[in-house]
Amino acid sequence: MVPVPGGEVTLSDRRTQTRWSVAVEAFHLGAFPVTQAEYAAVTGDRPSAATGDRLPVETVSWLDAVRYCNLRSVAEDLTPAYAIAGEDVDWDRSADGYRLPTEAEWEHACRAGTTGPRYGPLDEIAWYRGNSGERIHEVGSREPNAWGLHDMLGNVWDWCWDIYDAEVYGTYRVLRGGGWCDEHWSCRASVRRRSHPTFRVEDLGFRVARSG
């Protein structure tokens, strides 16, 4: 887990042509996406399409991710962040356990003080369609950003806590970061995508956060 300083980030949505600023409090974020070994150690499951302990876990839904957060919290004697009842999930913001980052936290952490579309040259920081060989890669094998976070762009998309647009998409949750099979334009700090919380695919994983 890497400490991320507080600050303010401006989010944008190309679909609606809107921009909004969000204050972000200091928090901690996983230096890497959750790996297959980490996921198996907590849940006993290996759902991924590719196989390798140091590969990011993928083919996991948003609901899989929040369940993992709670199980890992219990295993480490922390207070679980989520109350889960089927597909209904409530976040206890006072809990010290593991959770998904908000999309504002994610983008603030991804940018690490930069203002451009990426925190470095794409081929140095990310696995994407142009250099991945059409396969997933071990976490941490590209250069980190200035705050020590790897794979914020490329390799696997990250699930975030937020609902994308309840009026239009219902319960769909936000995805950030781009994946190993995406074109370069999807691997930018500002890109927002969404999917149903039960959706699973081989280039979609997550990383964990903790408050404070």
Secondary structure as UniProt FT lines:
FT   STRAND          2..4
FT   STRAND          7..13
FT   TURN            14..17
FT   STRAND          18..24
FT   STRAND          27..29
FT   HELIX           36..43
FT   TURN            53..54
FT   HELIX           62..75
FT   TURN            76..77
FT   STRAND          82..85
FT   TURN            86..87
FT   STRAND          88..91
FT   TURN            93..94
FT   HELIX           103..111
FT   TURN            112..113
FT   HELIX           122..125
FT   TURN            129..131
FT   TURN            139..140
FT   TURN            146..147
FT   STRAND          157..163
FT   HELIX           166..169
FT   TURN            170..171
FT   STRAND          173..176
FT   TURN            180..181
FT   HELIX           184..186
FT   TURN            189..190
FT   STRAND          192..195
FT   TURN            197..198
FT   TURN            202..203
FT   STRAND          204..205
FT   STRAND          209..211
//
